[in-house]
């Protein structure tokens, strides 16, 4: 349920209600809006005397939360969440579209630094690159590990880009958080609940990718795990789902973008690289995603896709990225946004 405070409620009034909520064994999440404060209450509400809470000073009303995901719902927070990213503090979720680009995996220092500079010069706000790579085959390149994290941190220092990299295990969270600005939870781990809770205990923004067979409700419930653990800085990522089609790696359902905006305050970005699996499909899907209302994009870009250690087929070159950014700006302008 949500406890809505009156517009002129003070901190003492809010704290009094929080104390009541805790007395009933519920967990509170206080959200300070532009007009008023609301208190979301999570837990078993069967023993709660709603009348007693509703009669507390400066309480306006109590509203039930209908969605199974509570804190991620627009019922709790009407204003869109803005997530500050990296050294620049870029606010994802506003009128400016954020583009993140880089290689699938960190292969060596030269490759990453070269790509990072090209990504920065193209006008992107973030650098992606996997130091730890969960691969379908145990014989595929698994990433450089700690060495890859060190290279990513150096690239951030050189370029000022926010670093996005994947964390694949609970034991890696602390290590990755020392080097990364944004912790990525990959599609395979969307329902790895101990991992969701572990990143929820950090202060770093989390980029949560939709599972390849997950519904939107399951995606939002995964986000709920992270929020419930204490971290509200979540970016949802549509990266395509598995269907019977074989002309693409995954089917990219862009209708998910406006549908998510109808149900959650969290920012939504699109990954057209994994969503299609083919470099020639990445640019048109980027433009379509922006037109559909995506808050950002995450794109795989590699200086030599033919010799990439992983996912070369879906990686565009830095030159192609630079040209694509120009086209993205034109589409963004058409829908009253900027890049």
N, C-alpha and C positions, 0 to 999 in steps of 0.2 A: 504494500500500500504506500501511498504518497501523502505526507502531511504538508499541506500548503499553508505557509505562514502569511499573515497580513502584510501589506506593503511596508508599513512602518515598524515592523517587529525588530527589536534590538537583539544584540548578541546574547543578553541574559535570557530573553524569551526563548531563543533558539536552544540554548544550552539546557534550559528547564525541560523542554520537550525531548531533547536527546536523552536526558537522564531518565525520563519516563519510559522512553523506548527501551533503554537498556534494562530497566527494572522488569520489563516483560520478556527479557531474554532475546530481544531482537538486535540485529546489527544495523546501525544507521549509516547512511551516506548523505552528507549535507551538501546541497548544491546551491550556490549563490548565483541567482540570475540577475538580469538587469533591472527587473521590476520587483521581484520578491524572492524569498528563500523557500526552498522545498526540502523536505527530509524524506528520503526513500528508506523504507524499513524492510529488511530481509530476514526471513526466518519463519518459524511456525506461528501463525497469527491467530490460531484457534482460541488461545487463552487470553487474547488481548481485549481489554475493555476500551473499545473505540470511543465510547462516549466520554470516558475520563480524559482521554487525550484530546478529543475535540473541544472539551470545555477548558482546556489549559489556556492561559492568557496569550492573546495574539495569534491563536490558531484560527485560520479561516475555514478550512474544510479538510476532510480526509477522502482521498480518491483511490479506489482499487486499481492495481496495475493488471491489465488484462493479458498483455503479452507474456509468454513464458520466460523471455529474457527481460530482466527488470531494468538494470542500470544502463543497458545499451539502448533502451527504448526511447522513442520520442515522447512517450507518455510521461517519462521522468524529467527529461531535459528537452525543452522546445528549441533552444538555440543550438546551432551547429557547433560541435567541438572544434577548436583550433589546436593543432598539435605543432609545437615548436620543434624544429629539426636542426640539429648540428650547430656549428660555430656561428652561422649567420642568424639563427633563430627564426628561419623562414616559417611562416604560419600556414601549415597545410590545412585546407578545409575552408578557406576564404575565397575571395574573388580571383586570386592568383593561382594558376595551375602549376603544380610542382612536378618536374620531370626528373626521374632518377635513371641513370644509365651506367653501363659498364659491362665487363665480361661475366660470363657464367661463373667462372672460377679464377682465382688468383693463381697464375702459372709461374711468374717470376717478377722481379722488381721492374725490369725494363718494360715488360708488357703492361703492367698496371699503371705505372707512372705516366707512360705515354698515353694510355687510354684516359686516365684521370684528367690530364691537361686538355685533351680533346673534348671531353665531356663538359668541363668547366667552360671552355671557349665557345661551345655550342649554346650555352645558356642554361644548362641543367643545374639543379640545386643539390643533387645527391649522386653519390657513386656507389654502385652495387658491385659485389664481387664475393664469391664464396671461398672462405678459408677452410671450412669443413663442408664436404659435399656428400649428402646421402644419395647414393646411386643405386639404380635397380640391380646392377650387376656388381658383385664383390670384386670383380677384376677391373672395373673402370676406375679412372682417376678420382681419388677421394679427397683431394685438396692438400694444401701445404700445412694446414693446422696453425700452430702458433706463429710460424714464420709468415704465413699469409696474413695473419692479424697485424703483425708488425709492419708489413708492407702497406696494408690498408691505412694504418694510423699515420704512416709517413706521407701517404698520398693526401690525406686530409690536411696535414700540416702544410703541404706545398700548395694545395689548391683551395682550401677553405670549404670543400664540399662536405656534406653530411655523409657519413659512411653507413651503408646498409649491408649487413652480412647475416647469414643464417646460423642459428644455434640449433644443434640437432640432439643434444642430450642435457639432462638436468645438471650433470656434473660440469658442463661447459659454460653455464650461464654467467657465472662470475668472471671467468676468463674473457669471454667474448664481450661482456659489458665494459671491460676496461678499455677496449679498443674501438668498439662500435658506437655510433650515435643512435642507431635504430636496430633493434633485434628482430630478425625475421624468423617467423615460424612457417616452415614450408608446408605444402599441401599434404605431404605424407604424415605430418605431425599435428595437423589441425585438431585432432581429438586425442593427442598425447596429453592427458589431463595433468599429470605431475609436472610436465614441462610448462604447460600453460600457467599453472600455479607458481612455478619457479620464476618465470619472467614477470609474473604479476607482483612479485615481491621486490622487483627492481624499480628504479625511477626512469629507466630508459623507455622511449616510445617503442611500441611493438607493431611490426607489420605482419598481420595475420592473413595468410593465404587460404582461400577456400579449398577444401579437400576435393579431390577429383571426382568424387561421387556424392558430395555433401549437398544438402539442401541449404537454402538461405537461412532458414531457422536454425539449423545445426551450426552454421557459421556464426550466427549471432549468439548462440548459446556458448560456443567456444570463447567468444569475446567476453561473455559474462564471467567465465572462469577467471580470466585475467583481471577484470575489474573487481570481482569479489575478493581477489587476493590483495588488492590495494592499488593497482595501476590502471588509471583511467585513460592513459595516452595510447590509444589503439587506432591503427589504420587498417581498414578492411581492404583486401585485395582480391579482385575477381581475376583468376588466372586460367579459366576454362575448365570444363568438365568432360568426363569421358562419355562418349556416345558411340553409336554404331558407325559413324562416319570414319573413313580412312584417308581422306584427302588432306586432313589436318591432324596434328598431334593430339589436340583437344578441340572441343567445340567452345567457342567464346560467346557466351550468352550476354550480350551487352544490355539487354533489358533488365538484367540484375542491378545495374547501376541506379537508374531512377527508382526501381523498386526498393532498394536498400535505403535510398534517401527518403522514401515515404515512411520508413519504419525505424530508422536509427539516426542519432545525431553524430555518429562517428563518420569521419571522412572515408571516402571510397576511391581507390585507385585501380587501374587496370594493367595487367601484364599481357600484352599482345604477343610477346615472344613465346611464352609457354602456351598461350591460348591458341596459337596456330601452328607453331613448330617450323614455320617457313619464313625466311627473311623477306621474301617478296610480299608477304601478306601483312607484315608488321606495320609499314607506313599507313595503308588504308585503315587498318583496325585502330591505330592510334588516333587518326582523325575522327573516326566514328565514335570512339570512346569519349573524346573531348566533346563532341556534339551531343552525346548522350548524357553529359553532365558529370563526367569523372573529375574528381578533385586533383588527380595526378596520374602519372604513367610510370611504369618501371620497365625499362627496355634493355635488352642485351645487345651490347656493342663491343666488337673485338677488332683490333687492327689487322688481323689476318685470320678471318673466319675459317678458311680452308684448313688451317693448321691448329685450330683451337683444341684444347684438351677436352672440352665438353661443350655440347650444344652449339657447334659452329653453324649448323644448318639454319638456326633461327636467329643468328646474330647479324646485325647490320654493321657496316663499317663506320668509322668516325665521320667520313665524308658524307655518307648517307644520313647519319644522325644530324649533322649540321644542316643539311637541306631539309630534313624532316621538321626540325624545330621551326624553321621559317614558315612551313605550311601549317604547323600546329598553332602558331601565333595568329594566323589569318582566321582559322576556324574559331579559336578562342574569342577573337574580337567580334565575330558574328553572334556569339551568345553572351556578349557583355562581360567577358572575362579577359584576363591577361596571362602572360607566361613570363 
